Amino acid sequence: MIEGRATASILVLCTCPDRDTAERIATALVERRLAACVNVLPGVRSFYVWQGNTEVGDELLLLVKSSASAYPALQAAIKDMHPYEVPEIVALSIAQGLPAYLRWIEEVVEDKS
């Protein structure tokens, strides 16, 4: 909450197949003001079902801090830049956090509504 009100900040999770893809997407999201910050976490090993087969792959995870109002444009940007046919793009509401940090997200991310 920010000073007694619910935050409109979100955390978006997105896996990428390699460092180049992850850094290209992260840079674009921040430069376009669709995200205040993107962390790139290496060393993610994913187990999933794709087209009826169990798959295992090494990926990188993007932790994207953004706002709910920017989400539609953020999702479209990731989908456009991502090499996967169906990329993982999952948004979670941030229920609480350091008020100054959450205000910073709101100030940096441009309102896309």
KEPA-794256 format. One record per residue: residue number from 0; residue in one letter; x, z, y of N, C-alpha, C in turn. Coordinates in Angstrom, 3 decimals. Atoms other than C-alpha are relative to their C-alpha. Example, Ala and Ser with C-alpha at 12.3 -4.5 7.8 and 13.67 -1.06 7.14 Angstrom:
BEGIN
SITE    nr   rest         nx         nz         ny        cax        caz        cay         cx         cz         cy
SITE     0      a      0.890      0.000     -1.190     12.300      7.800     -4.500      0.900      0.000      1.200
SITE     1      s     -0.820     -0.060     -1.190     13.670      7.140     -1.060     -0.770      0.730      1.090
END
This chain:
BEGIN
SITE    nr   rest         nx         nz         ny        cax        caz        cay         cx         cz         cy
SITE     0      m      0.841      0.000     -1.177      0.000      0.000      0.000      0.885      0.000      1.239
SITE     1      i     -0.682     -0.034     -1.281      1.106     -0.605      3.534     -0.881      0.772      0.953
SITE     2      e      0.715     -0.841     -0.949     -0.032      2.203      5.814     -1.502      0.052     -0.297
SITE     3      g      1.384     -0.230      0.374     -3.246      2.840      3.904     -0.792     -1.231     -0.387
SITE     4      r      0.752      1.183      0.409     -4.152     -0.748      3.068      0.709     -0.674     -1.166
SITE     5      a     -0.594      0.690      1.136     -3.615     -2.824     -0.041      0.906     -1.117      0.511
SITE     6      t     -0.921      1.054     -0.386     -0.706     -5.213      0.164     -0.468     -1.341     -0.543
SITE     7      a      0.300      1.354      0.457     -1.142     -8.959     -0.132      1.248     -0.618     -0.616
SITE     8      s     -1.242      0.488      0.584      2.345     -9.239     -1.589     -0.169     -0.214     -1.496
SITE     9      i      0.051      0.310      1.425      2.836    -10.760     -5.025      1.415     -0.180     -0.535
SITE    10      l     -1.225      0.287      0.729      5.599    -11.076     -7.584     -0.331     -1.124     -0.969
SITE    11      v      0.238      1.146      0.873      5.747    -14.448     -9.319      1.163     -0.105     -0.968
SITE    12      l     -0.991      0.168      1.063      7.573    -14.859    -12.625      0.028     -1.465     -0.416
SITE    13      c     -0.138      1.395      0.422      8.932    -18.265    -13.602      1.304     -0.139     -0.772
SITE    14      t     -1.216      0.245      0.775     11.391    -19.180    -16.354      0.494     -1.424      0.267
SITE    15      c     -0.639      1.298     -0.225     13.846    -22.061    -15.926      0.992     -0.272     -1.126
SITE    16      p     -0.870      0.322      1.130     15.921    -23.931    -18.514      1.489      0.123      0.291
SITE    17      d     -1.424     -0.036     -0.322     19.237    -23.818    -16.621      0.215      0.480      1.431
SITE    18      r     -0.338     -0.553     -1.318     21.043    -22.467    -13.548     -0.303     -0.986      1.125
SITE    19      d      0.258      0.985     -1.056     20.781    -25.715    -11.561     -1.475     -0.041      0.380
SITE    20      t      1.449      0.009     -0.265     16.992    -25.804    -11.914     -0.419      1.276      0.703
SITE    21      a      0.373     -1.287     -0.581     16.653    -22.101    -11.123      0.440      0.091      1.453
SITE    22      e     -0.507     -0.095     -1.368     18.833    -22.303     -8.017     -0.665     -1.012      0.926
SITE    23      r      0.684      1.014     -0.810     17.164    -25.511     -6.788     -1.388      0.482      0.393
SITE    24      i      1.344     -0.507     -0.282     13.698    -23.964     -7.067      0.066      1.205      0.930
SITE    25      a     -0.129     -1.202     -0.828     14.791    -20.615     -5.590      0.324     -0.367      1.446
SITE    26      t     -0.395      0.413     -1.344     16.468    -22.275     -2.609     -1.161     -0.662      0.731
SITE    27      a      1.118      0.711     -0.637     13.503    -24.553     -1.907     -1.121      0.953      0.405
SITE    28      l      1.081     -0.936     -0.313     10.973    -21.708     -2.047      0.330      0.848      1.224
SITE    29      v     -0.407     -0.824     -1.141     12.962    -19.585      0.410      0.083     -0.860      1.267
SITE    30      e     -0.128      0.869     -1.175     13.768    -22.496      2.749     -1.357     -0.439      0.549
SITE    31      r      1.348      0.408     -0.425     10.094    -23.537      2.833     -0.858      1.176      0.436
SITE    32      r      0.705     -1.238     -0.357      9.099    -19.915      3.585     -1.215      0.254     -0.898
SITE    33      l      1.018     -0.307      1.009      6.967    -19.807      0.429      0.345      1.301     -0.710
SITE    34      a     -0.469     -1.253      0.592      9.020    -16.811     -0.721      0.939      0.678      0.980
SITE    35      a     -0.928     -0.767     -0.825     10.829    -14.042      1.106      1.331      0.169     -0.722
SITE    36      c     -1.192     -0.247      0.810     13.291    -13.549     -1.745     -0.266     -0.494     -1.417
SITE    37      v      0.082      0.392      1.413     13.972    -14.985     -5.192      1.257      0.519     -0.690
SITE    38      n     -1.111     -0.442      0.840     16.148    -13.246     -7.761      0.067     -0.920     -1.210
SITE    39      v     -0.211      0.817      1.198     17.636    -15.354    -10.561      0.690      0.891     -1.030
SITE    40      l     -0.530     -0.853      1.060     18.150    -13.348    -13.739      0.417     -0.857     -1.194
SITE    41      p     -0.452      0.755      1.169     20.305    -14.954    -16.448     -0.232      0.795     -1.278
SITE    42      g     -0.008     -0.695      1.279     20.296    -14.125    -20.122     -1.360      0.292     -0.590
SITE    43      v      1.335     -0.187      0.576     16.585    -14.418    -20.919     -0.100     -0.851     -1.264
SITE    44      r      0.219      0.737      1.252     15.882    -15.398    -24.520     -1.493      0.008     -0.252
SITE    45      s      1.456      0.127      0.121     12.337    -16.688    -24.911     -0.394     -0.473     -1.394
SITE    46      f      0.601      0.372      1.279     10.315    -16.892    -28.122     -1.438     -0.375      0.307
SITE    47      y      1.328      0.462     -0.377      7.113    -18.914    -27.815     -0.489     -1.077     -0.968
SITE    48      v      0.600      1.062      0.796      4.734    -21.311    -29.519     -0.250     -1.183      0.921
SITE    49      w      0.228      1.213     -0.775      4.756    -24.883    -28.209     -0.354     -1.119     -0.964
SITE    50      q      0.506      1.091      0.830      2.741    -27.691    -29.791      0.023      0.354     -1.484
SITE    51      g      0.143     -0.461      1.363      2.193    -25.637    -32.927      1.268      0.514     -0.660
SITE    52      n     -1.266     -0.442      0.576      5.842    -24.743    -33.483      0.532      1.224      0.740
SITE    53      t     -0.665     -1.135     -0.621      7.666    -21.483    -32.867      1.343     -0.476      0.527
SITE    54      e     -1.218      0.449     -0.667     10.467    -22.153    -30.403      0.782      1.219      0.507
SITE    55      v     -0.873     -1.012     -0.585     13.417    -20.096    -29.162      0.893     -0.732      0.995
SITE    56      g     -0.847      0.645     -0.994     15.287    -20.902    -25.980      0.633      0.997      0.950
SITE    57      d     -0.670     -0.800     -1.018     17.771    -19.450    -23.524     -0.438     -0.510      1.363
SITE    58      e      0.523      0.369     -1.307     16.368    -19.413    -20.005      0.510      0.968      1.059
SITE    59      l     -0.222     -0.894     -1.120     16.768    -17.846    -16.579     -1.371      0.352      0.543
SITE    60      l      1.279     -0.460     -0.528     13.979    -15.832    -14.968      0.077      0.106      1.510
SITE    61      l      0.131     -0.150     -1.442     12.966    -16.185    -11.348     -0.977      1.131      0.282
SITE    62      l      0.887     -1.033     -0.525     11.491    -13.099     -9.651     -0.231     -0.375      1.462
SITE    63      v      0.315      0.557     -1.312      9.763    -14.523     -6.593     -0.897      0.973      0.751
SITE    64      k      0.823     -0.882     -0.826      8.509    -12.184     -3.847     -0.662     -0.838      1.080
SITE    65      s      0.756      0.862     -0.905      5.750    -13.848     -1.843     -1.279      0.693      0.422
SITE    66      s      1.304     -0.532     -0.410      2.238    -13.408     -0.470     -1.103     -0.756     -0.718
SITE    67      a      1.140      0.619      0.673     -1.137    -14.119     -2.006     -0.444     -1.268      0.721
SITE    68      s      0.456      1.183     -0.745     -1.966    -16.570      0.786      0.917     -1.202     -0.222
SITE    69      a     -0.942      1.097      0.239      1.150    -18.644      0.018     -0.013     -0.469     -1.453
SITE    70      y     -0.079      0.310      1.430      0.536    -18.694     -3.751     -0.390     -1.432     -0.361
SITE    71      p      0.329      1.380      0.400     -1.298    -22.050     -4.019      1.118     -1.000      0.324
SITE    72      a     -1.085      0.910     -0.371      1.497    -23.857     -2.147      1.256      0.290     -0.817
SITE    73      l     -1.145     -0.393      0.809      4.164    -21.899     -4.041     -0.141     -0.554     -1.417
SITE    74      q      0.243      0.515      1.353      2.616    -22.804     -7.396      0.186     -1.514     -0.044
SITE    75      a     -0.131      1.459     -0.045      2.386    -26.476     -6.420      1.461     -0.414      0.134
SITE    76      a     -1.414      0.328     -0.193      6.020    -26.504     -5.265      0.788      0.198     -1.290
SITE    77      i     -0.710     -0.238      1.262      7.290    -24.940     -8.495     -0.355     -1.073     -1.014
SITE    78      k      0.449      0.998      0.988      5.206    -27.287    -10.643      0.626     -1.359      0.285
SITE    79      d     -0.564      1.290     -0.395      6.498    -30.286     -8.684      1.499     -0.091     -0.315
SITE    80      m     -1.456      0.000      0.194     10.177    -29.279     -9.047      0.440      0.320     -1.419
SITE    81      h     -0.370     -0.532      1.310     10.089    -27.877    -12.582      0.014     -1.093     -1.060
SITE    82      p     -0.067      1.035      1.039     11.173    -30.002    -15.571     -0.959      0.218     -1.169
SITE    83      y      0.894     -0.249      1.129      8.808    -28.315    -18.052     -1.364     -0.641      0.244
SITE    84      e      1.357      0.555     -0.083      5.480    -29.986    -18.801     -0.988      1.072      0.459
SITE    85      v      0.836     -1.142     -0.381      3.818    -26.564    -18.505      0.933      1.178      0.307
SITE    86      p     -0.906     -1.102     -0.325      6.107    -24.180    -16.617     -0.721      1.338      0.035
SITE    87      e      0.538     -1.362     -0.135      5.595    -20.441    -16.749     -0.048      0.323      1.487
SITE    88      i      0.194     -0.438     -1.382      4.159    -19.478    -13.358     -1.081      1.069     -0.061
SITE    89      v      0.912     -1.130      0.126      2.578    -16.020    -13.429      0.134      0.864      1.251
SITE    90      a     -0.019     -0.823     -1.213      1.627    -14.071    -10.291     -0.600      1.369     -0.289
SITE    91      l      0.454     -1.379      0.149      1.262    -10.292    -10.260     -0.149      0.606      1.394
SITE    92      s      0.174     -0.693     -1.272     -0.151     -8.297     -7.369      0.935      1.191      0.067
SITE    93      i     -0.840     -1.176     -0.212      2.195     -5.704     -5.936     -0.910      1.085      0.566
SITE    94      a      0.934     -1.052     -0.397      0.071     -2.559     -5.784      0.624      0.949      1.016
SITE    95      q     -0.678     -0.939     -0.886      2.650     -0.383     -4.043      1.458     -0.395      0.116
SITE    96      g     -1.419      0.244     -0.205      6.147     -0.544     -2.653      0.434      0.631      1.308
SITE    97      l     -0.517     -0.520     -1.258      8.368      0.531      0.191     -0.692     -0.750      1.135
SITE    98      p      0.748      0.688     -1.056      6.198     -0.220      3.251      0.831     -0.978      0.828
SITE    99      a     -0.842      0.892     -0.808      9.082     -1.705      5.246      0.330     -1.287     -0.759
SITE   100      y     -0.305      1.185      0.807      9.940     -4.067      2.377     -1.219     -0.905     -0.106
SITE   101      l      1.215      0.799      0.116      6.349     -5.195      1.914     -0.359     -0.666      1.325
SITE   102      r      0.211      0.612     -1.321      6.014     -5.781      5.679      0.943     -1.180      0.189
SITE   103      w     -0.988      1.070     -0.104      9.192     -7.864      5.526     -0.467     -1.247     -0.750
SITE   104      i      0.528      1.146      0.757      7.666    -10.082      2.816     -1.081     -0.693      0.815
SITE   105      e      1.093      0.586     -0.772      4.552    -10.584      4.930      0.505     -0.724      1.242
SITE   106      e     -0.541      0.614     -1.217      6.644    -11.394      8.022      0.757     -1.305     -0.306
SITE   107      v     -0.833      1.154      0.317      8.947    -13.887      6.286     -0.798     -1.160     -0.566
SITE   108      v      0.770      1.050      0.662      6.433    -15.803      4.172     -1.058     -0.510      0.968
SITE   109      e      0.977      0.597     -0.902      4.389    -18.237      6.213     -1.372     -0.014     -0.648
SITE   110      d      1.378     -0.012      0.474      0.623    -17.892      5.878     -0.439     -1.425     -0.289
SITE   111      k      0.385      1.355      0.419     -0.536    -20.953      3.938     -1.505     -0.139     -0.193
SITE   112      s      1.451      0.067      0.226     -4.261    -20.139      3.912     -0.687     -0.856      1.039
END
